Amino acid sequence: MTATASRLRTAVLASTRAFARDPFHLAILFVLPPAVVVGYGEAMAAFPQLPGLSAPPRALGRISGATFAAAFLAGLVGLFQVISASRADARLGLAGFPRTHLLAGRFVTVALVALVGASVSLASVWYDTVPERPALALAALALAGLTYGALGVLVGALLPRELEGSLVLVFVADIDAAMATGIVGELDGIAWVFPLSHVHALVETAVLGGDLAVGDVLGAVGYALALTAAATLAYARLTRGAAA
């Protein structure tokens, strides 16, 4: 194993173990998605079948809850990964540990959480509604997690305070999830500018069936790449002075 591979492996293992050793993190990872999926489904069930809705309200609510849970979980992890470790990463960088490897460790942890969160969220939907395309549903939910994981890293780098950063993330995720459902019909024209709009459409297609829109695929992937690039630049600025 080369020195570069060894340092990268060390960064990934350290970041992942720091997350997994806290029982609260694991409890949230497996408890939050079912609670959100059921809660969103029951809340949306109270709505009539409005003209702007593309599916029955309860099913649409569960899909929205799964998308929100997968995204928000990874977003919180990205946020706290940066806030809790920014000073340590800067010191490690000054000691010669490349910050590119440190950032890779953070992103791999976020990606693992995104995958697990997507799996638990999909299982929560599956309990009530069998997805037409399970693999696509899992991929779309994981993409939601990666997108918000990068957003969490970006918020944590720009606003490195836990309370304020969490409030910003909650606010953005709530507005994003509400816009993605299409329940606010008058705002459909601007819903596409929010990160979850395209992902929500992919999850809905995967669960309920229908034609896959290329625009939604490109929009979802484009948002994930753009936020990852922005998060990388913000992290580099946060740890300025560390070894590259």
VENCOR-V399570 format. One record per residue. SS is DSSP state (2 for helix, 1 for strand, 0 for the rest). PHI is phi in radians with two decimals (* if undefined). PSI is psi in degrees with one decimal (none if undefined). Layout:
BEGIN
[[SS	PHI	PSI] [SS	PHI	PSI]]
END
This chain:
BEGIN
[[0	*	128.6] [0	-1.23	164.9] [2	-1.10	-38.7] [2	-1.11	-46.3] [2	-1.12	-37.4] [2	-1.14	-43.7] [2	-1.16	-38.7] [2	-1.13	-42.2] [2	-1.10	-41.0] [2	-1.09	-42.6] [2	-1.13	-42.2] [2	-1.15	-46.3] [2	-1.12	-42.0] [2	-1.11	-43.7] [2	-1.17	-41.9] [2	-1.20	-42.5] [2	-1.14	-37.6] [2	-1.07	-34.9] [2	-1.33	-45.7] [2	-1.29	-21.6] [0	-1.35	-9.1] [0	-1.66	113.2] [2	-1.03	-29.3] [2	-1.11	-40.3] [2	-1.05	-45.6] [2	-1.17	-37.8] [2	-1.12	-45.2] [2	-1.07	-39.6] [2	-1.07	-34.4] [2	-1.82	-12.0] [2	-1.79	-39.3] [2	-1.07	-48.1] [2	-1.01	-48.3] [2	-1.06	-39.8] [2	-1.11	-42.3] [2	-1.22	-42.3] [2	-1.08	-47.6] [2	-1.15	-44.2] [2	-1.08	-45.5] [2	-1.12	-40.9] [2	-1.10	-44.5] [2	-1.21	-36.4] [2	-1.16	-43.6] [2	-1.24	-25.0] [2	-1.10	-21.9] [0	-1.31	-14.5] [0	-1.46	146.2] [0	-1.28	169.8] [0	-1.32	85.6] [0	-1.26	153.7] [0	-1.02	-32.2] [0	-1.37	-10.8] [0	-1.48	135.6] [0	-1.65	1.1] [0	-2.72	167.2] [0	-0.97	140.7] [2	-0.96	-42.4] [2	-1.11	-45.7] [2	-1.11	-41.4] [2	-1.12	-36.8] [2	-1.13	-41.6] [2	-1.17	-38.2] [2	-1.13	-43.6] [2	-1.10	-40.6] [2	-1.11	-40.5] [2	-1.14	-41.9] [2	-1.13	-44.6] [2	-1.09	-46.6] [2	-1.09	-46.3] [2	-1.09	-39.8] [2	-1.27	-48.6] [2	-1.17	-38.7] [2	-1.01	-51.4] [2	-1.15	-34.3] [2	-1.09	-43.5] [2	-1.09	-41.5] [2	-1.10	-45.0] [2	-1.04	-42.0] [2	-1.06	-52.6] [2	-1.30	-27.0] [2	-1.05	-41.4] [2	-1.35	-46.8] [2	-1.10	-45.4] [2	-1.29	-19.5] [2	-2.09	3.9] [2	-1.06	-45.2] [2	-1.19	-40.9] [2	-1.11	-41.6] [2	-1.13	-39.1] [2	-1.10	-42.2] [2	-1.17	-41.6] [2	-1.09	-36.7] [2	-1.14	-42.5] [2	-1.12	-27.3] [0	-1.43	-2.0] [0	1.88	1.4] [0	-1.46	117.5] [0	-1.01	132.7] [2	-1.21	-22.7] [2	-1.10	-37.0] [2	-1.26	-37.8] [2	-1.11	-44.0] [2	-1.13	-38.8] [2	-1.05	-40.1] [2	-1.08	-41.2] [2	-1.11	-45.3] [2	-1.20	-35.2] [2	-1.13	-41.0] [2	-1.07	-44.3] [2	-1.06	-41.8] [2	-1.12	-40.1] [2	-1.13	-43.0] [2	-1.11	-40.1] [2	-1.06	-41.0] [2	-1.20	-44.5] [2	-1.16	-44.6] [2	-1.07	-39.3] [2	-1.13	-39.9] [2	-1.14	-44.8] [2	-1.18	-39.1] [2	-1.12	-42.9] [2	-1.13	-40.8] [2	-1.08	-34.7] [2	-1.17	-37.0] [2	-1.24	-41.9] [2	-1.06	-29.7] [0	-1.01	-30.2] [0	-1.92	-35.4] [0	-2.36	120.6] [0	-1.35	121.1] [0	-1.15	143.7] [0	-1.23	-36.7] [0	-2.30	84.6] [2	-1.03	-41.1] [2	-1.11	-41.9] [2	-1.15	-39.8] [2	-1.07	-44.5] [2	-1.12	-43.1] [2	-1.10	-41.3] [2	-1.17	-42.1] [2	-1.16	-38.8] [2	-1.11	-36.9] [2	-1.15	-37.1] [2	-1.05	-43.0] [2	-1.12	-43.5] [2	-1.12	-39.3] [2	-1.10	-48.2] [2	-1.35	-24.8] [2	-1.08	-44.3] [2	-1.13	-38.5] [2	-1.12	-38.9] [2	-1.09	-42.4] [2	-1.08	-42.0] [2	-1.11	-46.8] [2	-1.11	-42.3] [2	-1.11	-32.8] [2	-1.33	-35.0] [2	-1.49	-30.2] [0	-2.33	75.2] [0	-1.35	56.3] [0	-2.36	130.6] [2	-1.09	-48.7] [2	-1.13	-52.1] [2	-1.11	-42.2] [2	-1.11	-40.8] [2	-1.12	-41.3] [2	-1.11	-41.0] [2	-1.09	-44.6] [2	-1.13	-42.3] [2	-1.09	-45.4] [2	-1.05	-48.7] [2	-1.11	-44.3] [2	-1.14	-39.5] [2	-1.12	-48.9] [2	-1.10	-43.2] [2	-1.05	-47.8] [2	-1.14	-38.6] [2	-1.17	-42.4] [2	-1.14	-35.9] [2	-1.17	-26.6] [2	-1.24	-22.8] [0	1.41	9.9] [0	-1.23	-25.9] [0	-1.66	81.6] [2	-1.02	-33.9] [2	-1.13	-19.1] [2	-1.86	10.8] [2	-0.99	-30.9] [2	-1.16	-23.1] [2	-1.95	0.8] [2	-1.08	-29.2] [0	-1.13	-18.8] [0	-1.36	-9.4] [0	-1.59	143.2] [2	-1.01	-36.9] [2	-1.48	-6.7] [2	-1.08	-46.4] [2	-1.24	-40.3] [2	-1.12	-43.2] [2	-1.03	-40.9] [2	-1.10	-38.5] [2	-1.16	-43.1] [2	-1.12	-41.9] [2	-1.08	-44.1] [2	-1.10	-41.6] [2	-1.17	-37.1] [2	-1.42	-45.9] [2	-1.70	-13.2] [0	1.64	169.8] [0	2.16	177.1] [0	-1.39	138.6] [0	-1.44	121.9] [0	-1.49	124.0] [2	-1.07	-36.0] [2	-1.06	-37.5] [2	-1.21	-38.8] [2	-1.08	-48.9] [2	-1.13	-40.2] [2	-1.14	-43.6] [2	-1.15	-46.3] [2	-1.17	-40.0] [2	-1.08	-41.9] [2	-1.10	-43.0] [2	-1.07	-43.7] [2	-1.19	-42.1] [2	-1.13	-43.2] [2	-1.23	-34.1] [2	-1.12	-42.2] [2	-1.12	-43.9] [2	-1.12	-40.6] [2	-1.13	-38.8] [2	-1.10	-44.0] [2	-1.14	-40.9] [2	-1.17	-39.3] [2	-1.12	-41.8] [2	-1.06	-38.6] [2	-1.20	-39.0] [2	-1.11	-37.8] [0	-1.80	27.2] [0	-0.97	137.4] [0	1.76	-14.9] [0	-1.39	165.7] [0	-1.18	141.3] [0	-1.41	none]]
END
